[in-house]
Amino acid sequence: MSRLHRLLPFLNWPRPTVALLRSEAMAGLTVGLMVIPQGVAYAALAGMPLITGIYASMLPALIAVLFSASVRLSVGPTALTCLLVSASLTGLAEPGSVQWIELAVWLALLSGLLQIVLGFVRFGWLLNLVNSPVLMAFTQAAAVLIIGSQLPALLGLAQQDLWTQLPRPHWPALAFGLGSLVLLLLARRWRPGFPTVLAVVVGSAAISMATGFEAGGGAVIGTLPQGLPTPYLPGWPGWATLGQLLLPTLVITLVSFLETASSAKVDSGKRGQRWDQDQDLIGQGLAKLASGLSGAFPTSSSFSRSALNLYAGAQTGWATVFSVVVVLLALLLLTPLLHHVPLAVLAAIVLVAVMGLIKPRAFMRLWAISRVEAVTAGTTFAVTVLSAPRLYWGVITGVMIALSHFLYLRLHPRIIEVGLHADGSLRDRHLWHLAPVAPATYALRMDAALDFATANAFERAVTEHLAAHPGTRHVMLIAHPINWIDATGAEAFGRLSAQLHEQGVTLHLVGIKLPVETLLRTAGHLQEGPRLKLYRTEAEALHASETWREAADSPATQPG
């Protein structure tokens, strides 16, 4: 692939045919009809003007599909990213105010720039800092908070102090909210490919207008601006405010791209291709920049809309192009139809989108697999909920616990004494109750790299065994699991080798890998001689052990 094709991935798209464009148009129409009401609903969740949800569904989606490797993903507003925007800006400005909009745009620009830089320097591997249990717990906690934030609008409750006054629902709004919720849930189960969201929005708008819902005190979307978005350049927020946005920017960057990863891995697997995470970082970053310059908020890949895109038969990026055209036509021609849509209906749309994220059984399965990771997930969930609206503390806590556990495991490698099993393999001698490989022999295996983190544990295991078994004359190191060694590990090996030589103990290295062998030879610690033997295979070492077994069993070595 040429450099130009790597920089401009859309040049790799197949040449369109009539049949291809027809199927792509149908997929684009399906996704476009879904993203319009979802975008408006998610804009409300982010505390932004509702029209920005449509803005975030056009140019960002087009930019993302042109410059990303995963061309069948639907990019635009998502519930999780919008919740993070709202949570990050709470306390810094009033939702919907000019300052709030400017700060949301700054979040889009900063997170977009960060993703572009990470993509260009090939740092997509940083995604591995967030493991699956932490992401699962954070996502479920965020879903709980989203549901809690939408319940007042869904149930038609007045915005008042619920602790001092009994809630007084607006009954028509309650009917709209619960009715829409039931219809959307039933349709998701029985007709997943049908544009139910759009049908519910249009139907509720018609009923609302016919019954005078707005005149009766019901909350509706209201008048939305028509026409294309104009370029938006936010004012300078000041260094102090910008500093407060840095941590939310990092979390939004990480979480939004993990959303992308969940969809991109599915898409790449179905296409039988390797996922190019760095190119997707660049594409998603450019999409965020486009969203910010449109006066909107950070975007991400929607798992539900991406799944719908695949379900509708999308094969290339042309499906997204058609969906953008659908959204564009709706923005220019159909925004007056959204005026009478009750806000309770938007709340139902958000709830249905996030209810599938709540999976309590995932914690139970995790507990059965790994209790440490289950505790990490539970802590992440609790901190996320309790720290609201500062949700990023949940992610940070989960990542720190996971990294601490990882570091603990690295500092405490698995080192076992092995013995010869009946099946001919070398296994844990104490677990399987096996005899030593040979008399006066300590055969061990360390399932880790020999580096600064494990060198001390390696030395301690050998020296403690020699102290407890002074008659040991041979130490056999099964070295094939050691695939990396650094300067600290080389020094530790050199000290141990010298110690064994002074004590008259022979060191037998079995299956040492070439990179490890090369470094040890360079360091001068791998000079074969009477006290240092090398074997390529375990079978060769076991055969050699017969020699000192026979020597131990010979009459000349027996006392008396």
C-alpha positions as CSV (number, residue, x, y, z in Angstrom):
1,M,0.0,0.0,0.0
2,S,1.4,3.4,-1.0
3,R,1.9,6.2,1.5
4,L,-0.9,8.2,-0.2
5,H,-3.3,5.3,0.2
6,R,-2.4,5.0,3.9
7,L,-2.9,8.8,4.5
8,L,-6.2,8.8,2.5
9,P,-7.9,5.4,3.2
10,F,-11.0,6.3,1.1
11,L,-8.8,5.8,-2.0
12,N,-9.0,2.0,-1.2
13,W,-12.7,1.9,-1.5
14,P,-14.0,-0.4,-4.3
15,R,-15.3,1.2,-7.4
16,P,-19.0,1.8,-7.0
17,T,-21.5,-0.1,-9.1
18,V,-25.2,0.4,-9.5
19,A,-26.0,-2.7,-7.4
20,L,-23.5,-1.7,-4.7
21,L,-24.8,1.9,-4.5
22,R,-28.4,0.6,-4.2
23,S,-27.6,-1.6,-1.2
24,E,-25.5,1.0,0.4
25,A,-28.3,3.6,-0.1
26,M,-30.7,1.3,1.8
27,A,-28.2,0.8,4.6
28,G,-27.5,4.5,4.8
29,L,-31.2,5.4,4.8
30,T,-31.8,3.0,7.7
31,V,-29.0,4.4,9.9
32,G,-29.8,8.0,8.9
33,L,-33.4,7.7,10.0
34,M,-32.2,6.4,13.4
35,V,-29.4,8.9,14.0
36,I,-31.6,12.0,13.6
37,P,-33.8,11.4,16.7
38,Q,-30.9,9.8,18.6
39,G,-28.7,12.8,17.9
40,V,-31.3,15.2,19.3
41,A,-31.8,13.0,22.4
42,Y,-28.1,12.7,23.1
43,A,-27.5,16.4,22.7
44,A,-30.0,16.9,25.5
45,L,-28.1,14.4,27.6
46,A,-24.9,16.4,26.9
47,G,-26.6,19.6,28.0
48,M,-26.2,21.1,24.5
49,P,-28.6,22.8,22.2
50,L,-30.6,20.0,20.6
51,I,-29.7,21.0,17.0
52,T,-26.0,20.2,17.8
53,G,-26.9,16.5,17.9
54,I,-27.8,16.7,14.2
55,Y,-24.6,18.8,13.5
56,A,-22.5,16.1,15.2
57,S,-24.1,13.4,12.9
58,M,-23.1,15.0,9.6
59,L,-19.6,16.3,8.9
60,P,-18.0,14.3,11.7
61,A,-19.5,11.1,10.3
62,L,-18.3,12.0,6.8
63,I,-14.8,12.9,8.0
64,A,-14.5,9.7,10.1
65,V,-15.5,7.4,7.2
66,L,-13.1,9.1,4.8
67,F,-10.0,8.8,7.1
68,S,-10.7,5.7,9.2
69,A,-9.8,2.1,8.4
70,S,-13.1,0.8,9.8
71,V,-15.5,2.3,7.2
72,R,-18.7,0.5,8.3
73,L,-18.8,2.2,11.7
74,S,-21.5,4.8,12.5
75,V,-19.8,7.8,14.0
76,G,-21.7,10.6,15.8
77,P,-23.3,11.3,19.2
78,T,-23.3,8.4,21.7
79,A,-24.8,8.1,25.1
80,L,-21.6,7.4,27.0
81,T,-19.6,10.2,25.5
82,C,-22.4,12.7,25.9
83,L,-22.8,11.7,29.6
84,L,-19.0,12.3,30.0
85,V,-19.4,15.8,28.4
86,S,-22.2,16.7,30.8
87,A,-20.4,15.3,33.8
88,S,-17.1,17.0,32.9
89,L,-18.7,20.5,32.5
90,T,-21.0,20.4,35.6
91,G,-19.9,23.1,37.9
92,L,-18.0,25.0,35.2
93,A,-21.0,26.5,33.4
94,E,-24.8,26.3,33.1
95,P,-26.0,23.6,30.7
96,G,-27.0,25.1,27.3
97,S,-25.2,28.4,28.0
98,V,-22.7,30.0,25.7
99,Q,-19.9,29.1,28.0
100,W,-21.1,25.5,28.3
101,I,-21.1,25.2,24.5
102,E,-17.6,26.7,24.2
103,L,-16.3,24.3,26.8
104,A,-17.9,21.3,25.1
105,V,-16.3,22.4,21.8
106,W,-12.9,22.7,23.6
107,L,-13.4,19.1,24.8
108,A,-14.1,18.0,21.2
109,L,-11.0,19.9,19.9
110,L,-8.6,18.7,22.6
111,S,-9.7,15.1,22.5
112,G,-9.6,15.1,18.7
113,L,-6.1,16.6,18.7
114,L,-4.9,14.0,21.2
115,Q,-6.3,11.1,19.2
116,I,-4.7,12.4,16.0
117,V,-1.3,12.7,17.7
118,L,-1.6,9.2,19.2
119,G,-2.5,7.8,15.8
120,F,0.4,9.4,14.0
121,V,2.9,8.2,16.6
122,R,1.4,4.7,16.5
123,F,0.4,4.7,20.1
124,G,-2.9,2.8,19.8
125,W,-1.5,0.2,22.2
126,L,-2.3,2.7,25.0
127,L,-5.8,1.2,24.8
128,N,-4.5,-1.8,26.7
129,L,-4.3,0.4,29.8
130,V,-8.0,-0.2,30.3
131,N,-8.9,-3.8,30.6
132,S,-12.2,-5.4,29.9
133,P,-13.5,-5.6,33.5
134,V,-12.8,-1.9,34.1
135,L,-14.5,-0.9,30.9
136,M,-17.5,-3.2,31.6
137,A,-18.0,-1.8,35.1
138,F,-17.6,1.9,34.0
139,T,-20.0,1.4,31.1
140,Q,-22.6,-0.2,33.4
141,A,-22.2,2.5,36.0
142,A,-22.5,5.2,33.4
143,A,-25.7,3.5,32.1
144,V,-27.2,3.6,35.6
145,L,-26.4,7.3,35.9
146,I,-27.9,8.0,32.4
147,I,-31.1,6.2,33.3
148,G,-31.3,8.1,36.6
149,S,-30.8,11.4,34.7
150,Q,-33.6,10.6,32.2
151,L,-36.2,9.3,34.6
152,P,-37.6,12.8,35.5
153,A,-38.2,13.7,31.9
154,L,-39.6,10.2,31.1
155,L,-42.0,10.3,34.0
156,G,-43.0,13.9,33.4
157,L,-41.8,15.0,36.8
158,A,-41.3,18.7,37.5
159,Q,-37.8,19.8,38.2
160,Q,-38.1,20.4,41.9
161,D,-36.5,19.3,45.2
162,L,-37.8,15.7,45.4
163,W,-36.5,15.4,49.0
164,T,-38.8,18.2,50.3
165,Q,-41.8,17.9,47.9
166,L,-43.7,15.0,46.6
167,P,-43.1,14.7,42.8
168,R,-46.1,15.8,40.7
169,P,-46.0,14.1,37.3
170,H,-47.3,15.7,34.2
171,W,-49.7,12.9,33.2
172,P,-49.7,13.4,29.4
173,A,-45.8,13.5,29.4
174,L,-45.8,10.3,31.5
175,A,-48.1,8.7,29.0
176,F,-45.8,9.7,26.1
177,G,-42.7,8.6,27.9
178,L,-43.9,5.2,29.1
179,G,-45.8,4.5,25.8
180,S,-42.7,5.3,23.7
181,L,-40.5,3.2,26.0
182,V,-42.8,0.1,25.6
183,L,-43.0,0.5,21.9
184,L,-39.3,0.9,21.5
185,L,-38.5,-2.2,23.7
186,L,-41.0,-4.3,21.8
187,A,-39.8,-3.2,18.4
188,R,-36.1,-3.8,19.4
189,R,-37.0,-7.4,20.2
190,W,-39.4,-8.2,17.4
191,R,-38.4,-5.8,14.5
192,P,-34.8,-4.7,15.1
193,G,-34.3,-3.6,11.5
194,F,-37.4,-1.4,11.4
195,P,-36.8,2.4,11.9
196,T,-39.0,2.4,15.1
197,V,-37.2,5.3,16.6
198,L,-38.2,7.6,13.7
199,A,-41.7,6.2,13.6
200,V,-42.2,6.9,17.4
201,V,-40.8,10.4,17.0
202,V,-43.1,11.2,14.1
203,G,-46.1,9.6,15.7
204,S,-45.6,11.4,19.0
205,A,-45.1,14.7,17.3
206,A,-48.4,14.2,15.4
207,I,-50.3,13.3,18.6
208,S,-48.6,16.1,20.6
209,M,-49.7,18.7,18.0
210,A,-53.2,17.3,17.7
211,T,-53.8,17.2,21.5
212,G,-52.2,20.6,22.3
213,F,-49.6,18.9,24.5
214,E,-47.3,22.0,24.5
215,A,-50.2,24.4,25.3
216,G,-51.1,22.1,28.3
217,G,-47.7,22.6,29.9
218,G,-45.9,19.7,28.2
219,A,-42.2,20.0,27.5
220,V,-41.3,19.7,23.8
221,I,-38.2,20.1,21.6
222,G,-39.4,23.4,20.3
223,T,-38.1,25.4,17.4
224,L,-34.8,24.2,15.9
225,P,-32.6,26.3,13.7
226,Q,-32.7,25.4,10.0
227,G,-29.8,25.4,7.6
228,L,-26.2,24.2,7.7
229,P,-24.0,24.8,10.7
230,T,-21.6,27.8,10.4
231,P,-17.9,27.4,11.4
232,Y,-17.5,27.8,15.2
233,L,-14.4,29.1,16.8
234,P,-14.6,29.0,20.7
235,G,-13.2,31.8,22.8
236,W,-10.1,31.2,24.9
237,P,-11.3,29.8,28.2
238,G,-8.1,30.7,30.2
239,W,-5.3,28.5,31.4
240,A,-7.1,27.7,34.7
241,T,-10.2,26.4,32.9
242,L,-8.2,24.6,30.3
243,G,-6.4,22.8,33.0
244,Q,-9.7,21.6,34.5
245,L,-10.5,20.1,31.0
246,L,-7.3,18.1,30.7
247,L,-8.4,15.1,32.8
248,P,-11.9,14.9,31.2
249,T,-10.2,15.2,27.8
250,L,-8.0,12.1,28.6
251,V,-11.0,10.1,29.8
252,I,-13.2,11.1,26.9
253,T,-10.4,10.2,24.5
254,L,-9.9,6.8,26.1
255,V,-13.5,5.8,26.6
256,S,-14.7,7.1,23.2
257,F,-12.0,5.1,21.4
258,L,-12.8,2.0,23.4
259,E,-16.3,2.4,22.1
260,T,-14.8,2.5,18.7
261,A,-12.7,-0.6,19.4
262,S,-15.7,-2.7,20.5
263,S,-17.3,-2.1,17.1
264,A,-14.2,-2.1,15.0
265,K,-13.1,-5.5,16.2
266,V,-16.4,-7.0,15.2
267,D,-16.3,-5.3,11.8
268,S,-12.6,-6.4,11.2
269,G,-13.4,-9.9,12.3
270,K,-16.3,-10.2,9.8
271,R,-14.1,-8.9,7.0
272,G,-11.2,-11.2,8.0
273,Q,-8.8,-8.2,8.3
274,R,-6.5,-6.9,10.9
275,W,-7.8,-3.9,12.8
276,D,-5.7,-0.8,12.1
277,Q,-6.3,1.0,15.4
278,D,-3.8,3.8,14.7
279,Q,-5.6,4.8,11.5
280,D,-8.9,4.7,13.3
281,L,-7.5,7.0,16.0
282,I,-6.6,9.5,13.3
283,G,-10.1,9.2,11.7
284,Q,-11.9,9.5,15.0
285,G,-9.7,12.4,16.0
286,L,-10.5,14.3,12.8
287,A,-14.2,13.6,13.3
288,K,-14.0,15.2,16.8
289,L,-12.2,18.3,15.3
290,A,-15.0,18.5,12.7
291,S,-17.6,18.3,15.4
292,G,-16.0,21.0,17.5
293,L,-15.6,23.3,14.5
294,S,-19.4,22.7,13.8
295,G,-20.2,24.0,17.3
296,A,-21.0,20.5,18.6
297,F,-19.5,18.1,21.2
298,P,-17.1,15.1,21.0
299,T,-18.3,12.2,18.9
300,S,-17.6,8.5,19.0
301,S,-18.6,5.2,17.3
302,S,-22.1,4.0,18.2
303,F,-22.2,0.3,18.7
304,S,-25.9,0.0,18.2
305,R,-25.9,2.1,15.0
306,S,-22.8,0.3,13.7
307,A,-24.6,-3.0,14.3
308,L,-27.6,-1.7,12.5
309,N,-25.4,-0.6,9.6
310,L,-24.0,-4.1,9.3
311,Y,-27.5,-5.6,9.7
312,A,-28.8,-3.4,6.9
313,G,-26.1,-4.8,4.5
314,A,-23.5,-2.0,4.5
315,Q,-20.3,-3.2,2.7
316,T,-18.3,0.0,2.2
317,G,-18.1,3.6,3.4
318,W,-20.7,4.6,0.8
319,A,-23.4,3.6,3.3
320,T,-22.2,6.3,5.7
321,V,-22.1,8.9,2.9
322,F,-25.8,8.1,2.1
323,S,-26.7,8.4,5.8
324,V,-25.0,11.8,6.0
325,V,-27.1,12.9,2.9
326,V,-30.3,11.7,4.8
327,V,-29.3,13.7,7.9
328,L,-28.5,16.7,5.7
329,L,-31.9,16.7,4.0
330,A,-33.6,16.3,7.3
331,L,-31.7,19.3,8.7
332,L,-32.7,21.5,5.7
333,L,-36.3,20.3,5.3
334,L,-37.7,18.4,8.3
335,T,-36.6,20.2,11.5
336,P,-40.0,22.0,11.8
337,L,-41.6,18.5,12.3
338,L,-39.5,18.0,15.4
339,H,-41.0,21.0,17.2
340,H,-43.8,19.1,18.9
341,V,-41.9,16.0,19.9
342,P,-42.2,15.6,23.7
343,L,-39.0,15.6,25.7
344,A,-40.3,12.4,27.4
345,V,-40.0,10.7,24.1
346,L,-36.3,11.7,23.8
347,A,-35.8,10.3,27.3
348,A,-37.3,7.0,26.2
349,I,-35.0,6.9,23.2
350,V,-31.9,7.4,25.5
351,L,-33.1,4.8,28.0
352,V,-33.7,2.1,25.4
353,A,-30.2,2.8,24.0
354,V,-28.5,2.3,27.3
355,M,-30.6,-0.3,29.0
356,G,-28.8,-3.0,27.1
357,L,-25.5,-1.9,28.7
358,I,-26.7,-3.0,32.2
359,K,-25.6,-6.7,32.6
360,P,-25.4,-7.8,36.2
361,R,-24.5,-11.3,35.2
362,A,-21.2,-10.0,33.8
363,F,-20.1,-9.4,37.4
364,M,-21.1,-12.9,38.4
365,R,-19.2,-14.4,35.5
366,L,-16.2,-12.3,36.3
367,W,-16.3,-13.4,39.9
368,A,-16.1,-17.1,38.8
369,I,-13.2,-16.3,36.5
370,S,-11.1,-13.9,38.6
371,R,-12.1,-12.6,42.0
372,V,-9.3,-9.9,41.9
373,E,-10.7,-8.6,38.6
374,A,-14.2,-8.8,39.9
375,V,-13.3,-6.7,42.9
376,T,-11.6,-4.2,40.6
377,A,-14.8,-4.0,38.5
378,G,-17.0,-3.6,41.5
379,T,-14.8,-0.8,42.9
380,T,-14.8,0.9,39.5
381,F,-18.6,0.7,39.4
382,A,-19.0,2.1,42.9
383,V,-16.5,4.9,42.5
384,T,-18.1,5.9,39.2
385,V,-21.5,6.1,40.7
386,L,-20.4,7.8,43.9
387,S,-18.1,10.3,42.2
388,A,-20.8,11.6,39.9
389,P,-20.7,14.0,38.1
390,R,-16.8,13.5,38.1
391,L,-17.2,10.1,36.4
392,Y,-13.5,10.1,35.3
393,W,-12.5,9.1,38.8
394,G,-14.2,5.7,38.2
395,V,-12.0,5.0,35.2
396,I,-8.9,6.3,36.9
397,T,-9.5,4.2,40.0
398,G,-10.1,1.1,37.9
399,V,-7.0,1.6,35.8
400,M,-4.8,2.2,38.9
401,I,-6.1,-0.9,40.6
402,A,-5.6,-3.0,37.4
403,L,-2.1,-1.6,36.9
404,S,-1.2,-2.2,40.6
405,H,-2.4,-5.8,40.3
406,F,-0.4,-6.2,37.1
407,L,2.7,-4.8,38.8
408,Y,2.2,-7.1,41.7
409,L,2.1,-10.1,39.4
410,R,5.2,-8.9,37.6
411,L,7.1,-8.5,40.9
412,H,6.0,-11.9,42.1
413,P,6.5,-14.2,39.1
414,R,5.5,-17.9,39.1
415,I,8.6,-19.9,39.9
416,I,8.1,-23.6,40.4
417,E,10.3,-26.7,41.0
418,V,9.6,-29.2,38.3
419,G,9.7,-33.0,38.2
420,L,9.2,-35.6,35.5
421,H,5.6,-36.5,35.0
422,A,4.5,-39.9,33.9
423,D,3.5,-38.4,30.5
424,G,7.1,-37.3,29.9
425,S,6.5,-33.6,30.6
426,L,8.0,-31.4,33.3
427,R,5.4,-30.2,35.7
428,D,5.1,-28.6,39.2
429,R,6.8,-31.2,41.4
430,H,4.9,-30.3,44.6
431,L,1.5,-29.9,42.9
432,W,1.7,-33.3,41.2
433,H,3.8,-35.0,44.0
434,L,6.7,-35.9,41.7
435,A,10.2,-37.0,42.5
436,P,13.1,-34.7,41.7
437,V,14.5,-34.8,38.2
438,A,17.7,-36.3,39.5
439,P,19.3,-36.7,42.9
440,A,20.9,-33.5,44.4
441,T,19.2,-31.5,41.6
442,Y,17.0,-28.5,41.8
443,A,15.1,-28.1,38.6
444,L,13.1,-24.9,38.3
445,R,11.1,-22.9,35.8
446,M,10.2,-19.2,35.9
447,D,7.2,-18.3,33.8
448,A,8.2,-14.7,33.2
449,A,10.9,-12.4,31.7
450,L,14.1,-12.1,33.7
451,D,14.2,-8.3,34.2
452,F,14.3,-5.7,36.9
453,A,10.9,-6.8,38.2
454,T,11.6,-10.5,38.5
455,A,15.4,-10.7,39.1
456,N,15.2,-10.5,42.9
457,A,12.5,-13.2,43.1
458,F,14.6,-15.4,40.8
459,E,17.8,-15.0,42.9
460,R,15.8,-15.5,46.1
461,A,14.2,-18.8,44.9
462,V,17.5,-20.4,44.1
463,T,19.5,-19.2,47.1
464,E,16.7,-20.2,49.5
465,H,16.5,-23.6,48.0
466,L,20.3,-24.1,48.3
467,A,20.2,-22.9,51.9
468,A,17.5,-25.4,52.7
469,H,19.1,-28.2,50.7
470,P,22.9,-27.9,51.2
471,G,23.5,-31.2,49.4
472,T,22.3,-29.7,46.0
473,R,24.9,-30.2,43.3
474,H,23.0,-29.3,40.2
475,V,20.6,-26.5,39.4
476,M,18.6,-27.0,36.1
477,L,16.9,-23.8,34.8
478,I,14.1,-24.5,32.3
479,A,14.6,-21.2,30.4
480,H,12.3,-21.4,27.4
481,P,9.5,-19.3,29.1
482,I,12.1,-16.5,29.6
483,N,11.6,-14.5,26.4
484,W,13.2,-11.2,27.6
485,I,16.1,-10.1,29.8
486,D,17.4,-6.7,30.6
487,A,20.6,-5.4,32.2
488,T,19.3,-6.0,35.8
489,G,18.3,-9.6,34.9
490,A,21.7,-10.2,33.3
491,E,23.5,-8.9,36.4
492,A,21.4,-11.1,38.6
493,F,22.1,-14.1,36.4
494,G,25.8,-13.3,36.6
495,R,25.8,-13.1,40.4
496,L,23.9,-16.3,40.7
497,S,26.2,-18.1,38.3
498,A,29.3,-17.0,40.2
499,Q,27.7,-18.0,43.5
500,L,26.9,-21.5,42.2
501,H,30.4,-21.8,40.9
502,E,31.9,-20.9,44.3
503,Q,29.7,-23.5,45.9
504,G,30.6,-26.2,43.4
505,V,27.1,-26.4,42.0
506,T,26.7,-26.9,38.2
507,L,24.2,-24.7,36.4
508,H,22.3,-26.3,33.5
509,L,20.4,-24.0,31.1
510,V,17.7,-25.6,29.1
511,G,16.0,-24.1,26.0
512,I,17.4,-20.6,26.3
513,K,16.0,-18.3,23.7
514,L,18.3,-16.6,21.2
515,P,17.7,-13.0,22.3
516,V,18.3,-13.9,26.0
517,E,21.4,-16.0,25.0
518,T,22.8,-13.2,22.9
519,L,22.5,-10.6,25.7
520,L,24.0,-12.9,28.3
521,R,27.0,-13.7,26.0
522,T,27.4,-10.0,25.4
523,A,27.5,-9.4,29.1
524,G,30.1,-12.2,29.6
525,H,27.9,-14.4,31.7
526,L,27.5,-17.4,29.4
527,Q,30.9,-19.0,29.2
528,E,30.3,-22.8,29.0
529,G,32.6,-24.9,31.2
530,P,32.5,-27.6,33.9
531,R,30.0,-25.5,35.9
532,L,27.8,-24.2,33.1
533,K,26.0,-26.4,30.6
534,L,23.6,-25.5,27.8
535,Y,20.9,-27.7,26.3
536,R,18.5,-26.9,23.5
537,T,15.7,-29.2,24.6
538,E,14.3,-30.7,27.8
539,A,14.8,-34.2,26.4
540,E,18.6,-33.4,25.9
541,A,18.8,-32.1,29.5
542,L,17.0,-35.1,30.9
543,H,19.2,-37.5,29.0
544,A,22.2,-35.7,30.5
545,S,20.7,-35.9,34.0
546,E,21.0,-39.7,33.7
547,T,24.8,-39.2,33.9
548,W,24.8,-37.6,37.3
549,R,22.0,-39.9,38.5
550,E,24.2,-42.8,37.8
551,A,27.1,-41.1,39.4
552,A,25.0,-40.6,42.5
553,D,23.9,-44.2,42.5
554,S,27.4,-45.8,41.9
555,P,29.1,-47.6,44.8
556,A,32.0,-45.2,44.8
557,T,29.7,-42.4,45.9
558,Q,28.0,-44.4,48.6
559,P,29.1,-43.8,52.2
560,G,31.0,-46.6,54.0
